[in-house]
Amino acid sequence: MAHVHSGTSRGLHSSIVIVGGGIAAIGAAHRLLQHGFTNVKVVEAKERCGGRIWSRRFAKGLVEIGAQWIHGPSKRNAVFQLASQYDLLDEEAMSEENQAVQIDGHPPAVSTYYTSSGKRLGPEITAPVEELYSTLSLKSREFFQSKTEPVQSLGEFLKLEIARCAGEWKDEEETCNLKLAVLNVEFKMECCISGTDSLDLVALQPFGEYILLPGIDCVFPGGFKSLIDAMMKSLPKDIVSYNKPVKCIHWNGSFKRPNTLERSYSVLVECENGETIPADHVIVTVPLGFLKEHYKTFIHPPLPSSKINSIQKMGFGTNNKIFLEFEEPFWEPECELIKLVWEDESPLVRTQPDLHKAWFRKILGFIVLQPVERYGHVLLAVLAGQEAEFMESLSDSEVKNCLTQVIRRFTGNPLIPLPKSIIRSKWHSDQYTKGSYSYTAVGSSGDDIDVIAQPLPFKSTKAQPLQVLFAGEATHRTFYSTTHGALQSGWREADRLNEHYLSFISAKAKL
C-alpha cells in the first residue's frame, strides 16, 4: 500500500482507538500502521492480548484454551498466510498436498467408537453412518443457493432426512438403534463446530454461505499464541494498554482533552477506571457475546435499532474444552479420536437433559493430542451448549471424577486411573466474552452480520464519518466463528479508514 502524507491535521494523525486486544484488533493496528497512521492505541480489558486465542502450559507443552486449528489452511486463509510469513508452521502443514485437500469441514480422523455398554463398534456399523452424515451435511449447504428452504433449521432438515433414510434400513432393530446413536454423536460434533446448544437453533438457509476453505486443519507447533506474539513484536511497545475495560463509547459529540485548547474529537472512550480517551475513530472488536449483554450501555447515543435487532438475532453459543493428562495412555497409538456412543440416544428423540445428572452426555468424545513428544498423554473433550455452560460451575475434581467414570464405563475397564491433571475453558463465565463464537441462528442471516459490521454514523450526515467501526469474527459474513474471519475483519476496518482519507485527500486536491 502506498503511504499517503496529507497536510491535514486529520488524515494520518487521526486519533484511532481499538477496543479489545484479540486478533481482529491486533490485525487492525498492524494494518493502520502499515498505512502510515501514527496515532493508534489498543485498549484491552484483560492482562493479556489474543482474546479467544489463549495458549497455556499444561502437561508436557502448550494447550489451546481457545482457538486450536487453522481451519482450511490454504491460499485464501489470512491466518495461514500470516503464519507462513512468520514461519510458524511445520512442513506438513505447508505442503501443497495438504493445502489442496477438500475436507468439507470435518477433519479426517482415525476414530475409535465405544458404546455405553462398554463395547467397541466396528466400521461395518460406523462407516455407512459417517458417510450418510457427510452426504446430508453437504446437502444442507445447498439451500443457500436455491433461496428456498424446506424447514427453518439445520436440525429439522437433518432429522427429516435421517428419518427418511432410516425407514429404508434393512437391519435388525438393535443395529438400527445403534446407527441412530452414532448419528447423534455427529450432531454433538456439529453443535461444537457451530458453537450452539442444538442444531434446531441453526438457520438452514444461511448455513451454506459460510465458506469452507480447502486444506487439512493444522495447529501451531509453538501454540496459537506464537502468531499473536509474532504480530505484537512488529507493533510499538506501548501501543496496548492492558487491564483497561471500557465502560462506554460516546460518539457523535464534541470532546476535548482536559486543560487543552486543541481541536475537539467526535468520540470519547470512557474506561471503567474513570479515564477517558478522546478519538476521531474507534474500532470495536469485542465479542458478540459481550455486545449482546452490554449494547444498551456500551455505546452512547444508543445503536440504531436495526443494529440492535441483528445483534439480538445472531447466535452466540458456548463451546468448552476439557484437557486431561494421563500417566499412561489407555488408547492405541494410532487412535486420533475416541467417540462415545450412548446406546439409548437418537437424534430423532429430543430429551430435556437433567444437567446435574447428565451434563457429560453432550461430550462427543476425546481428541488425542499428537504428537506425544509435544503434549504428553493428553485427551481433549469438547462439548457445547447448556451442558458446556453447566460444566463451568463444577470443580476440577468433580469434572475429573465424572469423566473417569465415563471412560471406565465406555472402555469396559474399571481399572483406568484418574487423570493426573486437568485444565479447561470457561468461556461462558468469561465476563468479556460470554461464550465462544457466533453462528447464524434461526431468524437471522448473513445480512445481520453485515448490519453488525456497518460503521456509525450509519448514513452520511454532516457529522464526522466512520466514528465507530466494528470488527471481529461475528462481523465477517462468510468466515464468522474463525480466527481468519476475525483477522480479515480487522484488516477490512483499517482499510476502510485508509480509503476514507485517501478519497478525502483526493477530493481536496481537486478543489
Residue, then its C-alpha position, 0 to 999 in steps of 0.5 A: m500500500a502506498h503511504v499517503h502524507s496529507g497536510t491535514s491535521r486529520g488524515l494520518h494523525s487521526s486519533i484511532v482507538i481499538v477496543g479489545g486486544g484479540i486478533a481482529a484488533i491486533g490485525a487492525a493496528h498492524r494494518l493502520l500502521q502499515h498505512g502510515f497512521t501514527n496515532v493508534k492505541v489498543v485498549e484491552a480489558k484483560e492482562r493479556c492480548g489474543g482474546r479467544i486465542w489463549s495458549r497455556r502450559f499444561a502437561k508436557g507443552l502448550v494447550e489451546i484454551g481457545a482457538q486450536w486449528i487453522h481451519g482450511p489452511s490454504k491460499r485464501n486463509a489470512v491466518f495461514q498466510l500470516a503464519s507462513q510469513y512468520d514461519l510458524l508452521d511445520e512442513e506438513a502443514m505447508s505442503e501443497e498436498n495438504q493445502a489442496v485437500q477438500i475436507d468439507g469441514h470435518p477433519p479426517a480422523v482415525s476414530t475409535y467408537y465405544t458404546s455405553s455398554g462398554k463395547r467397541l463398534g466396528p466400521e461395518i456399523t460406523a462407516p455407512v453412518e459417517e458417510l450418510y452424515s457427510t452426504l446430508s451435511l453437504k446437502s444442507r449447504e445447498f439451500f443457500q443457493s436455491k433461496t428456498e428452504p424446506v424447514q427453518s433449521l439445520g436440525e429439522f432438515l437433518k432429522l427429516e432426512i435421517a428419518r427418511c433414510a432410516g425407514e429404508w434400513k434393512d437391519e435388525e432393530e438393535t443395529c438400527n438403534l445403534k446407527l441412530a446413536v452414532l448419528n447423534v454423536e455427529f450432531k454433538m460434533e456439529c453443535c461444537i463446530s457451530g458453537t450452539d446448544s442444538l442444531d434446531l437453533v441453526a438457520l438452514q438457509p444461511f448455513g451454506e454461505y459460510i465458506l469452507l476453505p480447502g486444506i487439512d486443519c493444522v495447529f501451531p507447533g509453538g501454540f496459537k499464541s506464537l502468531i499473536d506474539a509474532m504480530m505484537k513484536s512488529l507493533p510499538k511497545d506501548i501501543v496496548s494498554y492492558n487491564k483497561p475495560v471500557k465502560c462506554i463509547h460516546w460518539n457523535g459529540s464534541f470532546k476535548r482533552p482536559n486543560t487543552l485548547e486543541r481541536s475537539y474529537s467526535v468520540l470519547v472512550e470512557c474506561e471503567n477506571g474513570e479515564t477517558i480517551p478522546a478519538d476521531h475513530v474507534i474500532v470495536t472488536v469485542p465479542l458478540g457475546f459481550l455486545k449482546e449483554h452490554y449494547k444498551t450501555f456500551i455505546h452512547p447515543p444508543l445503536p440504531s435499532s436495526k443494529i440492535n435487532s441483528i445483534q439480538k438475532m445472531g447466535f452466540g453459543t458456548n463451546n468448552k474444552i476439557f484437557l486431561e493428562f494421563e500417566e499412561p495412555f489407555w488408547e492405541p497409538e494410532c487412535e486420533l479420536i475416541k467417540l462415545v456412543w450412548e446406546d439409548e440416544s437418537p437424534l430423532v428423540r429430543t430429551q430435556p437433559d437433567l444437567h446435574k445428572a447428565w451434563f457429560r452426555k453432550i461430550l462427543g468424545f476425546i481428541v488425542l493430542q499428537p504428537v506425544e513428544r509435544y503434549g504428553h498423554v493428553l485427551l481433549a473433550v469438547l462439548a457445547g451448549q447448556e451442558a458446556e455452560f453447566m460444566e463451568s460451575l463444577s470443580d476440577s475434581e468433580v469434572k475429573n471424577c465424572l469423566t473417569q467414570v465415563i471412560r471406565r464405563f465406555t472402555g469396559n475397564p474399571l481399572i483406568p486411573l484418574p487423570k493426573s491433571i486437568i485444565r479447561s475453558k470457561w468461556h461462558s463465565d468469561q465476563y468479556t466474552k460470554g461464550s465462544y463464537s457466533y453462528t447464524a441462528v434461526g431468524s437471522s442471516g448473513d445480512d445481520i452480520d453485515v448490519i453488525a459490521q456497518p460503521l456509525p454514523f450509519k448514513s452520511t450526515k454532516a457529522q464526522p464519518l466512520q466514528v465507530l467501526f466494528a470488527g471481529e469474527a461475528t462481523h465477517r459474513t462468510f468466515y464468522s466463528t474463525t480466527h481468519g474471519a476475525l483477522q480479515s475483519g480487522w484488516r477490512e476496518a483499517d482499510r476502510l479508514n485508509e480509503h476514507y482519507l485517501s478519497f478525502i485527500s483526493a477530493k481536496a486536491k481537486l478543489 
